[in-house]
């Protein structure tokens, strides 16, 4: 086996991008991310909360991908997450979150005078990997339920140095079980410990440049929850609340020799509902081997 480097190695491990790993290439990455906010939307009301101060969520994520064929790649993602509030008496949580396994398949590629147009379909499924509690938002490390998603992506790579991508996904969310016999949400009391989770749709538009060993994408992401209530005034968020946002992300990727790639990125929530107006910074290192 030999090592192979490429600017798309780190990028092509995501289900929602327009890249595939080459056949029989194995890529493994470790990504650190730090997300923080001190303002959030309580429904549509933007506010601060002295019982939280600044909420910080950090994670170290293992990401691995394999090129099964020239048209099919599979991925696996597993984060370790910990949270912390700068004020108040609430203690943060930490632990292994959810394992996500996905696949991405290229349906077609059409060459034009100006570049290549490709269409991809993707699927992913997630399950919690530890017994964390979802009923402690915003300090919980996850929602505690299973998910399955289907995605369609259209990508264009120009003959010059730029590329563009559009992607959309629908995510089905399973019910969540709480450690209590009843709960109140969206103006109604439920005498059960099982919470019906709303499904989610998301869209993204991305554009950027690829030049030599460099790849620089900028992405606009929008998520919409299909149901759920709002955070009640002066109350904690609930696991099935509507969580909508519009976020801008940017990244810089660089391919090093001997199969290594590095990535740094940043993101910021522009608008939302029942989410924090967070800023995220991340960095990652990827290693690829061509068998």
C-alpha positions as CSV (number, residue, x, y, z in Angstrom):
1,X,0.0,0.0,0.0
2,X,1.1,3.6,-0.6
3,X,0.1,7.0,0.9
4,X,-1.9,9.4,-1.2
5,X,-2.6,13.1,-0.6
6,X,-5.4,15.3,-2.0
7,X,-7.3,18.4,-1.0
8,X,-10.6,16.5,-1.1
9,X,-9.5,13.8,1.3
10,X,-10.8,15.6,4.4
11,X,-13.8,17.0,2.7
12,X,-15.0,13.8,1.1
13,X,-15.7,12.1,4.4
14,X,-19.0,14.1,4.7
15,X,-22.2,12.8,3.3
16,X,-23.4,16.2,2.1
17,X,-20.4,17.3,-0.1
18,X,-19.6,16.8,-3.7
19,X,-16.6,14.6,-3.4
20,X,-15.8,10.9,-3.2
21,X,-12.8,9.0,-1.9
22,X,-11.0,7.1,-4.6
23,X,-11.5,3.4,-4.7
24,X,-9.8,1.5,-2.0
25,X,-8.6,4.6,-0.2
26,X,-9.0,4.7,3.6
27,X,-9.1,8.1,5.3
28,X,-9.1,8.8,9.1
29,X,-9.5,12.2,10.7
30,X,-9.5,13.7,14.2
31,X,-11.4,17.0,14.4
32,X,-11.6,19.4,17.4
33,X,-14.4,21.9,17.6
34,X,-15.3,24.6,20.1
35,X,-18.8,26.2,20.0
36,X,-19.9,29.0,22.3
37,X,-22.8,31.5,22.8
38,X,-24.0,34.0,25.4
39,X,-27.3,34.9,23.6
40,X,-30.0,32.6,22.4
41,X,-33.5,32.7,20.9
42,X,-36.3,31.8,23.4
43,X,-38.8,31.1,20.6
44,X,-38.3,34.2,18.5
45,X,-37.2,36.4,21.4
46,X,-33.4,36.9,21.5
47,X,-32.1,37.1,25.1
48,X,-29.3,36.4,27.6
49,X,-29.5,34.2,30.7
50,X,-27.5,34.9,33.9
51,X,-28.0,31.3,35.0
52,X,-25.9,30.2,32.0
53,X,-23.7,33.1,31.1
54,X,-21.6,31.7,28.2
55,X,-22.3,28.1,27.2
56,X,-19.4,26.3,25.7
57,X,-19.6,23.0,23.9
58,X,-16.3,21.3,22.9
59,X,-15.9,18.0,21.0
60,X,-13.2,15.7,19.6
61,X,-14.5,13.7,16.7
62,X,-13.2,10.7,15.0
63,X,-14.1,10.5,11.3
64,X,-13.3,7.7,9.0
65,X,-14.1,7.1,5.3
66,X,-13.5,4.4,2.7
67,X,-13.8,4.4,-1.0
68,X,-15.6,1.1,-1.8
69,X,-15.7,1.9,-5.6
70,X,-15.1,5.0,-7.7
71,X,-18.8,5.8,-7.2
72,X,-19.4,4.7,-3.6
73,X,-17.9,5.9,-0.3
74,X,-18.8,5.0,3.2
75,X,-18.2,7.0,6.4
76,X,-18.3,6.7,10.2
77,X,-18.4,9.5,12.7
78,X,-18.1,9.4,16.5
79,X,-17.7,12.5,18.7
80,X,-16.8,12.9,22.4
81,X,-18.5,16.0,23.7
82,X,-18.4,18.1,26.9
83,X,-20.3,21.2,27.9
84,X,-19.8,24.0,30.4
85,X,-21.7,27.1,31.6
86,X,-19.7,30.1,32.8
87,X,-22.4,31.2,35.4
88,X,-25.0,29.7,37.6
89,X,-25.1,26.3,39.4
90,X,-25.7,24.0,36.4
91,X,-22.9,21.5,35.8
92,X,-21.9,20.5,32.3
93,X,-22.1,17.0,30.9
94,X,-19.5,14.9,29.0
95,X,-19.4,11.6,27.2
96,X,-19.4,9.8,23.9
97,X,-22.3,11.0,21.8
98,X,-23.8,9.3,18.7
99,X,-22.3,7.0,16.2
100,X,-23.2,8.0,12.6
101,X,-22.7,5.7,9.7
102,X,-23.3,7.0,6.2
103,X,-22.9,6.2,2.5
104,X,-22.6,8.4,-0.6
105,X,-23.2,7.3,-4.2
106,X,-22.5,9.2,-7.4
107,X,-25.5,8.8,-9.7
108,X,-24.0,10.5,-12.7
109,X,-21.3,12.9,-14.0
110,X,-21.9,15.1,-17.1
111,X,-19.1,17.0,-18.7
112,X,-19.9,20.4,-20.2
113,X,-17.8,23.1,-21.9
114,X,-17.2,24.8,-18.5
115,X,-16.8,21.9,-16.2
116,X,-18.4,18.7,-14.7
117,X,-21.9,18.4,-13.2
118,X,-22.4,15.5,-10.7
119,X,-25.4,14.2,-8.8
120,X,-25.0,12.3,-5.5
121,X,-27.4,10.5,-3.2
122,X,-26.6,9.9,0.4
123,X,-27.9,8.1,3.5
124,X,-26.9,8.1,7.1
125,X,-28.1,6.6,10.4
126,X,-27.2,7.6,14.0
127,X,-27.6,5.9,17.4
128,X,-26.5,7.0,20.9
129,X,-23.3,5.3,22.1
130,X,-23.6,6.1,25.8
131,X,-26.4,6.5,28.4
132,X,-26.4,10.3,28.5
133,X,-29.5,12.2,29.4
134,X,-31.2,14.3,26.7
135,X,-33.4,16.0,29.3
136,X,-30.9,18.6,30.4
137,X,-30.7,21.1,27.5
138,X,-28.8,23.3,26.8
139,X,-26.1,21.3,28.7
140,X,-27.0,17.9,27.4
141,X,-24.5,16.4,24.8
142,X,-27.3,15.2,22.5
143,X,-31.0,14.4,21.9
144,X,-30.6,10.7,22.9
145,X,-32.6,9.3,19.9
146,X,-32.0,7.5,16.7
147,X,-32.0,9.2,13.4
148,X,-32.0,8.3,9.7
149,X,-31.5,10.7,6.8
150,X,-31.6,10.8,3.1
151,X,-29.8,13.4,1.0
152,X,-29.5,14.6,-2.6
153,X,-26.5,16.7,-3.7
154,X,-25.7,18.5,-6.9
155,X,-22.1,19.6,-7.5
156,X,-20.3,21.5,-10.2
157,X,-16.5,21.6,-10.6
158,X,-15.4,24.1,-13.2
159,X,-12.5,23.6,-15.6
160,X,-10.8,26.5,-13.8
161,X,-10.4,26.8,-10.0
162,X,-13.9,27.1,-8.5
163,X,-16.7,24.8,-7.5
164,X,-20.3,25.0,-6.3
165,X,-22.7,22.7,-4.5
166,X,-26.3,22.5,-3.5
167,X,-27.6,19.8,-1.0
168,X,-30.9,19.0,0.7
169,X,-31.7,16.3,3.3
170,X,-34.7,14.9,5.2
171,X,-34.1,13.4,8.6
172,X,-36.4,11.0,10.4
173,X,-36.1,11.2,14.2
174,X,-37.1,8.3,16.6
175,X,-38.9,8.8,19.9
176,X,-36.9,9.7,23.0
177,X,-37.4,8.2,26.5
178,X,-37.0,10.4,29.5
179,X,-36.2,9.5,33.1
180,X,-39.5,10.9,34.4
181,X,-43.2,9.8,34.1
182,X,-44.6,13.0,32.7
183,X,-43.6,16.2,30.9
184,X,-45.1,19.5,29.7
185,X,-44.4,21.0,26.3
186,X,-46.1,23.2,23.7
187,X,-49.0,24.0,26.0
188,X,-49.9,20.4,26.8
189,X,-49.2,17.9,29.6
190,X,-48.1,14.4,28.6
191,X,-48.5,11.5,31.1
192,X,-45.7,9.4,29.6
193,X,-42.0,9.2,29.5
194,X,-41.8,8.9,25.7
195,X,-41.4,12.0,23.6
196,X,-42.3,12.1,19.9
197,X,-39.5,13.9,18.1
198,X,-40.2,16.1,15.1
199,X,-38.4,15.4,11.8
200,X,-36.0,17.8,10.3
201,X,-35.1,19.2,6.8
202,X,-31.9,21.0,6.0
203,X,-30.5,22.8,3.0
204,X,-27.0,24.0,2.1
205,X,-25.4,26.1,-0.6
206,X,-21.6,26.0,-1.0
207,X,-19.0,27.6,-3.2
208,X,-15.3,27.9,-3.1
209,X,-11.9,27.5,-4.8
210,X,-9.6,24.5,-5.4
211,X,-6.0,25.5,-6.3
212,X,-3.1,23.1,-6.1
213,X,-3.0,21.7,-2.5
214,X,-5.6,24.3,-1.3
215,X,-9.4,24.0,-1.0
216,X,-11.5,26.8,0.5
217,X,-15.3,26.3,0.7
218,X,-17.9,28.7,2.1
219,X,-21.3,27.2,3.0
220,X,-24.7,28.6,4.0
221,X,-26.7,26.1,6.0
222,X,-30.4,26.3,6.9
223,X,-32.2,23.9,9.2
224,X,-36.0,23.7,9.7
225,X,-37.8,21.5,12.3
226,X,-41.1,20.1,11.2
227,X,-43.0,20.5,14.4
228,X,-42.2,21.0,18.1
229,X,-42.8,23.8,20.5
230,X,-40.9,26.9,21.7
231,X,-38.9,27.4,24.9
232,X,-41.3,28.7,27.6
233,X,-40.4,32.1,29.2
234,X,-37.7,31.6,31.8
235,X,-37.7,27.8,31.3
236,X,-35.1,25.4,30.0
237,X,-35.2,24.1,26.5
238,X,-37.0,20.8,25.9
239,X,-35.7,18.0,23.7
240,X,-38.6,18.2,21.2
241,X,-38.6,22.0,20.8
242,X,-38.4,23.4,17.4
243,X,-34.7,24.2,16.6
244,X,-34.2,26.3,13.5
245,X,-31.2,28.2,12.3
246,X,-29.3,29.8,9.5
247,X,-25.5,29.4,9.7
248,X,-22.5,30.5,7.6
249,X,-19.4,28.2,7.6
250,X,-16.0,28.7,6.1
251,X,-13.0,26.4,6.0
252,X,-9.4,26.2,4.6
253,X,-8.0,22.8,3.7
254,X,-4.4,22.0,2.7
255,X,-2.9,18.8,1.5
256,X,0.4,17.9,3.1
257,X,2.9,15.3,1.8
258,X,2.6,11.6,2.8
259,X,-1.2,11.4,2.9
260,X,-1.8,14.1,5.4
261,X,-4.4,16.9,5.2
262,X,-5.1,19.8,7.6
263,X,-8.3,21.8,8.0
264,X,-9.3,24.9,10.0
265,X,-12.8,26.3,10.0
266,X,-15.2,28.7,11.6
267,X,-19.0,29.1,11.6
268,X,-21.6,31.6,13.0
269,X,-25.3,31.3,13.5
270,X,-27.0,34.3,11.7
271,X,-30.6,33.7,12.8
272,X,-32.4,31.0,14.8
273,X,-35.3,29.8,16.9
274,X,-34.7,28.0,20.2
275,X,-31.0,27.9,19.6
276,X,-27.9,29.8,20.7
277,X,-26.3,32.4,18.5
278,X,-23.1,30.5,18.5
279,X,-19.7,30.9,17.0
280,X,-17.7,27.7,16.2
281,X,-14.1,27.2,15.5
282,X,-12.6,23.9,14.5
283,X,-9.4,22.2,13.3
284,X,-8.7,18.8,12.0
285,X,-6.0,16.4,10.8
286,X,-6.6,13.7,8.2
287,X,-4.5,10.8,7.1
288,X,-5.2,8.8,3.9
289,X,-3.8,5.5,2.7
290,X,-4.4,4.1,-0.8
291,X,-4.5,0.3,-0.8
